[in-house]
Amino acid sequence: MAEALDAADQLAGIRAWFVLDETVYLDGNSLGALPMTVPGRIEDVIRRQWGALRVGSWAEEGWWTAPERIGDRIAPLVQAASGQVVVGDSTSVNLFKSMVAAARMAAADGDGRREILVDGTMFPSDRYIAASAARMTGCTIRPVEPVRIPAAVSDRTAAVLMNHVDYRTGRLQDLPFLTACVHEAGAYAVWDLCHSAGVLPVGLDEHGVDIAVGCTYKYLNGGPGSPAFLYVRRDLQDRFDSPLPGWNSHAEPFRMKAEYEPATGVSRGRVGTPDILSMLALEAALEVWDHLSIDAVRTKSLALTDFFLECVAAYVSPGIVEPLTPAVHAERGSQVALRCPDAAEVMTRLIEAGVVGDVRPPDVLRFGFAPLYVGFGDVERAARVLARTLSEVAVPSGS
Ligand SMILES: *Cc1c(COP(=O)(O)O)cnc(C)c1O
C-alpha cells in the first residue's frame, strides 16, 4: 500500500532537495529539515559577502532589500500579490506590531472599539502578546473559543487574533468565514499562519485578511530562528502605525533625520537591521518552491494525514490513543495529534526507535507531515513503531 502511494506521489522527487537520513522525521511543524540549497548559500554569504565584500554587501548583494524581496517570494505561497509581505524579526515580535497597529487603526476609525478578541486555544506567545498590546492601547482582551467568535464580535471589537491551524490539535479554522464575520462587525482580522504557511492554501488576498504573520522555520524550512513574515493588506499599509518604528521603516533611512516619517508600503513593518544570515538562509530554502504548487502540496498533505490515521486505526489496539485532529479535510492542517496516556514516555521511545515527533502537555503526541520530504513509507513505519511502542508502554486508563 505505502509503496504504491509512494510510486504515485508526484512530489516524491522533492525529498532529494533535503538533508535527511533513516529517521522518520515528523517534526517539520516545529523545525523543518535542512534544504540542500542552504549550506552553500550560507558559505558564500559568510566567506565572500561578509568576509570579502564586507559592508558593500548591503547594496551590492541586496542585503538591504532582502526583507521585501524575500517577502515577495513568500507572498505567492500565501496567495498574496507582491508588495504586501515583509520578512524580519520573530513571529512574536510581528504579532506585537500587528496587534498594536490593529488596535490603533480601530481607534483611528473613531467608534469606541475597545475590545480585542483572541482565539482562546491559540499558542501561548500570541495570547501573552495580545494581552500586552491590549494594555498598551487601552483595550481589554477576551479569549473565546474559535467557534464562538462569530457570536462574540460586536461593535465594541477592535481586532480579532486567530491561529489558522491549532498548534496542539492540528485543527484548521475556517479563515474565509471567520474573516468575513470579523469584517461584518467592523473589526480587523489578524491571522497567525505559523502552521499553515507552506503547507496549505491560505488565500490572504482573496479573503480580504487585514494583517497576518507567520513563521518560516516550520513548513518553509528556513532554519532555526529564521525570520518571520508580516502581511499588511495593501490598502491598510498607510494606516499601519507600528509600535516599533525603527530606522529601517523610515521613509529616508539614510538621512538620519531626527523626526520619524514612516516609509510607504509594507516596509513600515520593518524595525532595525535585519538578521542577514538567517534571512538569506531562508531565501535559499525557498528555492524549492520554484518547482512546487501549494495545491499539490495540500493534496499530498491530506493524503499523508489520512494514511497515518488509517494506519494508526489498523495497527494500534483500540482505545489507547484518541485522534484530536478532525477527520474532515476542511478542518485539518498538516499534523495529527493523538491523545495518549504517558505521552512523554511514548515519545521518548519513539524517538529512540527513529520516529521523531513531539509532545504537548499534558497528553498529546504531535506528528507533523511535511509533504516536501515525508513519504507514505515513512508514515506506515511511524504507525508500526507507534503501535509497538504503545503495546510496551501505554495501558488503557483504569487498568
Ligand atoms: C511556532 C509558533 C510561534 C512561534 O513564535 P516565535 O516568535 O517564532 O517563537 C508563534 N505562534 C504560533 C501559532 C506558532 O505556531
PDBQT file of the ligand as one rigid body, heavy atoms in Angstrom, charges set to zero:
ROOT
HETATM    1  C1  LIG A 401       5.635  28.465  16.232  1.00  0.00    +0.000 C 
HETATM    2  C2  LIG A 401       4.622  29.470  16.637  1.00  0.00    +0.000 A 
HETATM    3  C3  LIG A 401       5.004  30.702  17.179  1.00  0.00    +0.000 A 
HETATM    4  C4  LIG A 401       6.445  30.969  17.438  1.00  0.00    +0.000 C 
HETATM    5  O1  LIG A 401       6.736  32.291  17.646  1.00  0.00    +0.000 OA
HETATM    6  P1  LIG A 401       8.286  32.708  17.761  1.00  0.00    +0.000 P 
HETATM    7  O2  LIG A 401       8.246  34.144  17.974  1.00  0.00    +0.000 OA
HETATM    8  O3  LIG A 401       8.954  32.275  16.495  1.00  0.00    +0.000 OA
HETATM    9  O4  LIG A 401       8.869  31.943  18.898  1.00  0.00    +0.000 OA
HETATM   10  C5  LIG A 401       4.010  31.633  17.460  1.00  0.00    +0.000 A 
HETATM   11  N1  LIG A 401       2.712  31.350  17.238  1.00  0.00    +0.000 NA
HETATM   12  C6  LIG A 401       2.316  30.166  16.740  1.00  0.00    +0.000 A 
HETATM   13  C7  LIG A 401       0.880  29.889  16.487  1.00  0.00    +0.000 C 
HETATM   14  C8  LIG A 401       3.260  29.184  16.438  1.00  0.00    +0.000 A 
HETATM   15  O5  LIG A 401       2.873  28.007  15.965  1.00  0.00    +0.000 OA
ENDROOT
TORSDOF 0
